[in-house]
Amino acid sequence: MNNNSTGAVPQGAQRVLADYWETLRGWRDDVWQDWHVGLDRYADSVAALIGAPAGSLVTDANLSTLLARIASCFDYRPPRDRVVTTDLEFPTVPFVWNAFGRYGARADVVATGGVRFDQDALEARIDERTLLVCVPHASFASGDTIDLPRLVAHAHDAGALVVVDAFQTVGVLPLDVTALGVDVVLGGAHKWLCGVGTAFCYVRPDLTPRLEPAATGWQAGDVALTFRPSTGWAAGAQRFAGGTPFPLTSLVSQVGLDLLAGVGVPAIRRHSLACTGRIIERAAAAGIAVVSPTEPHRRGGVVCLDVPDGEAVKRRLAARDVICSWRGWLRVGPHVYNTLEEVDVFMDALEEEIRR
């Protein structure tokens, strides 16, 4: 029940790992041709999942790397030098924007005063001084979601671009980046996408030619794979690549992504709501406080519970092979392969540990 932290990797990944070892054992330089095909396939598969065109998404080691690369595209000169974000974002985001303060970026972190986004307060801070609005689709701490269509429209009306951290939603909530008109979307594989060690960055195709990252690498060049010096940028999202990629994580992550795509995100969302709804019902019956939104349209894939001595409870549950996570609250994140019966097993165990 810990998919909001680390999702299950399919057994089919074992074959990929074995093949990778055989490749290393009998090394030939031409393996890179197939590896690049695999890297591109994974990037375009994620793009299809979020309603983006092929070639509009690039992968790298983690979201922090990709966010910093996007941040390096901008000239933070007044009057548009502000980056509006929220205190319900994962800590890496304000940390990155504070680091870019040395180049003139002014991070404006909107306090929520609780576990839910105050979207009115957030939008009130977006004005003619705002260059970027950088928000999570859902909070890692509570599972609350932002109304993205409303936020994107408001930010664009003010002349600001929108960067969305969708790590906590892609794979469990529907997201159509083209319909939204959102500018940048970041996320990663090791939660709801059932992969490992890779992150992605989508950039709106008509915006891409206007962005030139200062944090870059040779794979972002227009003739990179000829091994001649590049004099311009690669086409599409490849211009946001870095140095030599590590192909294994994308190859392994493709297995889980293919399985999820075969189910379809709408079906996954329906099952997720049924599972999280069962958790909320059981918690209410047991007198356990629910921190996350109970309204289906507001909650992501996780339910956060306020449990006395919750971190110790989490460890005791783990000793029983009942797995969740603790981030100030007990976080429970069932996925499509979890059953309602497993939800009941989890809640039975939780109630027993609370009684202890």
C-alpha positions as CSV (number, residue, x, y, z in Angstrom):
1,M,0.0,0.0,0.0
2,N,3.0,2.3,-0.5
3,N,2.7,3.1,-4.2
4,N,2.7,6.9,-3.5
5,S,6.3,6.3,-2.3
6,T,7.6,3.3,-4.3
7,G,5.4,1.3,-6.7
8,A,5.8,-2.4,-7.4
9,V,8.1,-3.4,-10.2
10,P,6.7,-6.1,-12.4
11,Q,8.4,-9.5,-12.6
12,G,9.0,-8.9,-16.3
13,A,11.7,-6.5,-15.3
14,Q,13.9,-9.5,-14.5
15,R,14.2,-10.4,-18.2
16,V,15.3,-6.8,-18.9
17,L,18.0,-7.0,-16.2
18,A,19.3,-10.3,-17.5
19,D,19.5,-9.0,-21.1
20,Y,21.3,-5.9,-19.9
21,W,23.9,-8.0,-18.1
22,E,24.4,-10.1,-21.3
23,T,24.9,-6.8,-23.2
24,L,27.6,-5.7,-20.7
25,R,29.3,-9.1,-20.7
26,G,29.7,-9.1,-24.5
27,W,30.1,-5.4,-24.9
28,R,30.0,-3.8,-28.4
29,D,29.7,-0.1,-29.0
30,D,26.8,-0.6,-31.4
31,V,24.5,-1.5,-28.4
32,W,24.0,2.2,-28.0
33,Q,21.8,2.2,-31.1
34,D,19.3,-0.2,-29.5
35,W,19.6,1.6,-26.2
36,H,18.7,4.9,-27.8
37,V,15.6,3.3,-29.4
38,G,14.6,2.1,-25.9
39,L,15.1,5.5,-24.4
40,D,13.0,7.1,-27.1
41,R,10.3,4.5,-26.8
42,Y,10.0,5.0,-23.0
43,A,9.8,8.8,-23.4
44,D,7.2,8.6,-26.1
45,S,5.2,6.0,-24.1
46,V,5.0,8.4,-21.2
47,A,4.1,11.2,-23.6
48,A,1.2,9.1,-24.9
49,L,0.0,8.4,-21.3
50,I,-0.3,12.1,-20.6
51,G,-1.7,13.2,-23.9
52,A,1.5,14.7,-25.3
53,P,2.8,14.3,-28.8
54,A,5.9,12.1,-29.5
55,G,9.2,14.0,-29.2
56,S,7.8,16.4,-26.6
57,L,9.3,14.6,-23.6
58,V,12.8,13.8,-22.3
59,T,14.0,11.6,-19.5
60,D,16.8,11.9,-17.0
61,A,17.9,10.6,-13.6
62,N,15.5,12.5,-11.4
63,L,13.0,15.4,-11.2
64,S,15.5,17.7,-9.4
65,T,17.9,17.5,-12.4
66,L,15.2,18.2,-14.9
67,L,13.6,21.1,-12.9
68,A,17.0,22.8,-12.6
69,R,17.6,22.3,-16.3
70,I,14.2,24.0,-17.0
71,A,15.0,26.7,-14.5
72,S,18.3,27.5,-16.3
73,C,16.3,28.5,-19.5
74,F,15.1,31.8,-18.0
75,D,16.6,35.2,-17.5
76,Y,15.4,36.4,-14.1
77,R,15.3,40.1,-14.7
78,P,12.7,42.5,-13.1
79,P,9.9,43.0,-13.4
80,R,9.2,39.3,-14.2
81,D,11.5,37.6,-11.8
82,R,9.1,35.8,-9.4
83,V,8.4,32.1,-9.2
84,V,5.2,31.3,-7.3
85,T,4.9,28.0,-5.6
86,T,3.2,26.5,-2.5
87,D,4.3,25.1,0.8
88,L,2.6,21.8,-0.1
89,E,5.2,21.0,-2.7
90,F,7.9,18.4,-2.3
91,P,11.0,20.0,-0.6
92,T,13.1,19.7,-3.8
93,V,11.1,22.4,-5.6
94,P,11.5,25.4,-3.3
95,F,15.1,24.3,-2.7
96,V,15.8,24.5,-6.4
97,W,14.1,27.9,-6.8
98,N,15.9,29.3,-3.8
99,A,19.2,28.2,-5.4
100,F,18.3,30.1,-8.5
101,G,18.0,33.2,-6.4
102,R,21.7,33.8,-7.1
103,Y,20.6,34.5,-10.7
104,G,17.8,36.8,-9.7
105,A,14.8,34.4,-9.3
106,R,12.6,35.4,-6.4
107,A,10.8,32.4,-4.9
108,D,7.3,33.2,-3.5
109,V,6.1,30.3,-1.4
110,V,2.4,30.6,-0.7
111,A,1.5,29.3,2.7
112,T,-1.6,27.2,2.9
113,G,-2.1,27.0,6.7
114,G,-3.2,23.4,6.4
115,V,-3.1,20.3,4.3
116,R,-5.2,21.6,1.4
117,F,-4.2,24.0,-1.3
118,D,-5.6,27.5,-0.9
119,Q,-6.1,28.0,-4.6
120,D,-7.6,31.5,-4.1
121,A,-4.5,32.6,-2.2
122,L,-2.2,31.0,-4.7
123,E,-3.8,32.7,-7.7
124,A,-3.9,36.0,-5.8
125,R,-0.1,36.0,-5.8
126,I,0.1,35.6,-9.6
127,D,0.5,39.0,-11.3
128,E,2.5,40.9,-13.9
129,R,5.7,40.2,-11.9
130,T,5.3,36.4,-12.1
131,L,7.5,34.6,-14.5
132,L,6.7,31.0,-13.5
133,V,4.1,29.2,-11.4
134,C,5.5,25.9,-10.1
135,V,3.0,23.7,-8.4
136,P,2.3,20.0,-7.7
137,H,-0.7,18.3,-9.3
138,A,-1.2,16.6,-5.9
139,S,0.5,17.2,-2.5
140,F,2.9,14.4,-1.4
141,A,2.0,15.2,2.2
142,S,-1.8,15.0,2.0
143,G,-2.9,13.9,-1.4
144,D,-4.9,17.1,-2.1
145,T,-5.1,18.1,-5.7
146,I,-5.0,21.4,-7.5
147,D,-7.6,22.5,-10.0
148,L,-5.1,22.6,-12.9
149,P,-7.4,23.9,-15.7
150,R,-8.4,26.9,-13.5
151,L,-4.8,27.5,-12.5
152,V,-3.3,27.3,-16.0
153,A,-6.0,29.7,-17.3
154,H,-5.4,32.2,-14.5
155,A,-1.6,32.1,-14.9
156,H,-1.6,32.4,-18.6
157,D,-4.0,35.4,-18.3
158,A,-1.3,37.0,-16.2
159,G,1.4,36.2,-18.7
160,A,3.1,33.5,-16.6
161,L,4.1,30.0,-17.5
162,V,3.0,27.0,-15.5
163,V,5.4,24.2,-14.4
164,V,3.6,21.2,-12.8
165,D,5.2,18.5,-10.6
166,A,3.0,15.5,-11.4
167,F,5.2,12.9,-9.7
168,Q,2.3,12.1,-7.3
169,T,-0.4,11.7,-10.0
170,V,0.9,10.4,-13.3
171,G,-0.2,6.8,-13.5
172,V,-3.1,7.0,-11.1
173,L,-4.9,10.2,-12.2
174,P,-5.8,11.2,-15.7
175,L,-3.7,14.0,-17.1
176,D,-4.0,15.5,-20.6
177,V,-1.3,18.1,-21.0
178,T,-2.4,19.1,-24.5
179,A,-5.9,19.8,-23.5
180,L,-4.7,21.7,-20.4
181,G,-2.3,23.8,-22.4
182,V,0.2,23.5,-19.5
183,D,3.8,24.6,-20.3
184,V,6.0,22.1,-18.5
185,V,5.1,18.8,-16.7
186,L,7.6,16.8,-14.6
187,G,7.3,13.4,-13.0
188,G,9.0,10.1,-12.5
189,A,8.7,6.3,-12.8
190,H,9.2,4.9,-9.3
191,K,5.8,5.6,-7.8
192,W,2.6,5.1,-9.8
193,L,4.3,4.2,-13.0
194,C,5.9,1.0,-11.5
195,G,9.4,1.7,-12.7
196,V,12.7,2.7,-11.3
197,G,15.2,5.5,-11.2
198,T,14.1,7.7,-14.1
199,A,12.2,11.0,-14.4
200,F,10.6,12.8,-17.3
201,C,10.0,16.4,-18.5
202,Y,7.4,17.4,-21.0
203,V,7.6,20.9,-22.6
204,R,4.8,22.4,-24.7
205,P,6.0,21.9,-28.3
206,D,5.4,25.5,-29.4
207,L,7.3,26.8,-26.3
208,T,10.3,24.5,-26.8
209,P,12.1,26.6,-29.5
210,R,12.1,29.6,-27.1
211,L,13.9,27.8,-24.4
212,E,17.7,27.3,-24.3
213,P,19.0,25.6,-21.1
214,A,22.3,26.7,-19.6
215,A,22.5,23.4,-17.6
216,T,23.0,21.1,-20.5
217,G,25.1,18.3,-22.0
218,W,26.3,16.9,-25.3
219,Q,23.1,14.9,-26.0
220,A,21.1,18.2,-26.3
221,G,23.0,19.2,-29.4
222,D,21.7,19.1,-33.0
223,V,24.3,16.6,-34.3
224,A,25.1,14.8,-31.0
225,L,25.1,11.2,-32.2
226,T,27.5,12.0,-35.1
227,F,30.1,12.8,-32.4
228,R,30.9,16.1,-34.1
229,P,30.6,19.4,-32.2
230,S,27.0,20.6,-32.2
231,T,26.4,24.2,-33.2
232,G,22.7,24.3,-32.3
233,W,20.0,22.6,-30.3
234,A,18.4,19.2,-31.0
235,A,14.8,19.3,-32.2
236,G,12.0,18.9,-29.8
237,A,12.4,18.0,-26.1
238,Q,15.8,16.4,-26.8
239,R,17.3,19.9,-26.3
240,F,16.5,19.4,-22.6
241,A,18.7,16.3,-22.5
242,G,22.0,16.2,-20.6
243,G,25.1,14.1,-20.9
244,T,25.4,10.4,-21.6
245,P,22.2,8.7,-20.5
246,F,21.8,5.6,-18.3
247,P,19.5,3.4,-20.4
248,L,18.8,0.6,-17.9
249,T,16.2,2.5,-15.8
250,S,14.1,3.4,-18.8
251,L,14.3,-0.2,-20.2
252,V,13.2,-1.6,-16.8
253,S,10.5,1.1,-16.4
254,Q,9.0,0.3,-19.8
255,V,7.7,-3.0,-18.5
256,G,5.5,-1.4,-15.8
257,L,4.4,1.4,-18.1
258,D,3.2,-1.1,-20.8
259,L,1.1,-3.0,-18.2
260,L,-0.5,0.2,-16.9
261,A,-1.2,1.5,-20.5
262,G,-2.9,-1.8,-21.1
263,V,-5.3,-1.2,-18.3
264,G,-5.8,2.5,-19.0
265,V,-5.7,5.4,-16.6
266,P,-9.5,5.9,-16.5
267,A,-9.9,2.3,-15.2
268,I,-7.0,2.8,-12.8
269,R,-8.6,6.0,-11.4
270,R,-11.9,4.2,-10.9
271,H,-10.2,1.4,-9.0
272,S,-8.1,3.9,-7.0
273,L,-11.2,5.8,-5.9
274,A,-12.8,2.6,-4.8
275,C,-9.8,1.5,-2.7
276,T,-9.2,4.9,-1.2
277,G,-12.9,5.2,-0.5
278,R,-12.8,1.9,1.4
279,I,-9.9,3.2,3.5
280,I,-11.8,6.4,4.3
281,E,-14.9,4.4,5.3
282,R,-13.0,2.0,7.5
283,A,-11.1,4.9,9.1
284,A,-14.3,6.7,9.9
285,A,-15.8,3.5,11.5
286,A,-12.7,3.0,13.6
287,G,-12.4,6.7,14.7
288,I,-9.2,7.3,12.8
289,A,-8.8,10.9,11.6
290,V,-8.5,11.3,7.8
291,V,-6.2,14.1,6.8
292,S,-6.7,13.8,3.0
293,P,-9.7,15.2,1.2
294,T,-12.6,12.8,1.3
295,E,-14.3,14.3,-1.8
296,P,-13.3,12.1,-4.8
297,H,-12.6,15.1,-7.1
298,R,-10.1,16.5,-4.6
299,R,-8.0,13.5,-3.6
300,G,-5.2,11.8,-5.5
301,G,-4.1,8.2,-5.0
302,V,-3.1,8.4,-1.4
303,V,-5.1,8.6,1.9
304,C,-3.2,10.2,4.9
305,L,-4.3,9.1,8.3
306,D,-3.6,10.8,11.7
307,V,-2.5,7.9,13.8
308,P,-1.1,8.2,17.4
309,D,2.7,7.3,17.3
310,G,2.2,6.8,13.6
311,E,5.9,6.3,12.7
312,A,6.2,3.4,15.2
313,V,2.9,2.0,13.9
314,K,4.3,2.1,10.4
315,R,7.4,0.1,11.5
316,R,5.2,-2.5,13.3
317,L,3.0,-2.9,10.2
318,A,6.1,-3.4,8.0
319,A,7.2,-6.2,10.4
320,R,4.0,-7.8,9.4
321,D,4.7,-7.3,5.7
322,V,2.0,-4.6,5.6
323,I,3.6,-1.7,3.9
324,C,2.8,2.0,3.9
325,S,4.9,5.2,4.5
326,W,5.1,8.0,7.1
327,R,5.6,11.7,6.3
328,G,4.1,13.3,9.3
329,W,1.0,11.3,8.6
330,L,0.5,7.6,7.8
331,R,0.2,7.5,4.0
332,V,-1.7,4.7,2.3
333,G,-1.5,4.4,-1.5
334,P,-3.2,1.4,-3.1
335,H,-2.7,0.9,-6.8
336,V,-4.5,-1.0,-9.6
337,Y,-3.0,-4.4,-8.6
338,N,-4.2,-4.0,-5.0
339,T,-7.6,-5.4,-4.1
340,L,-10.4,-4.2,-1.9
341,E,-9.7,-7.4,0.2
342,E,-6.1,-6.2,0.7
343,V,-7.4,-2.8,1.8
344,D,-9.4,-4.6,4.5
345,V,-6.3,-6.7,5.5
346,F,-4.4,-3.4,5.8
347,M,-7.1,-1.7,7.8
348,D,-7.5,-4.7,10.1
349,A,-3.8,-4.7,10.8
350,L,-3.8,-1.0,11.4
351,E,-6.6,-1.1,13.9
352,E,-4.9,-3.9,15.7
353,E,-1.6,-1.9,16.0
354,I,-3.5,1.2,17.2
355,R,-5.2,-0.8,19.9
356,R,-1.7,-2.0,21.0
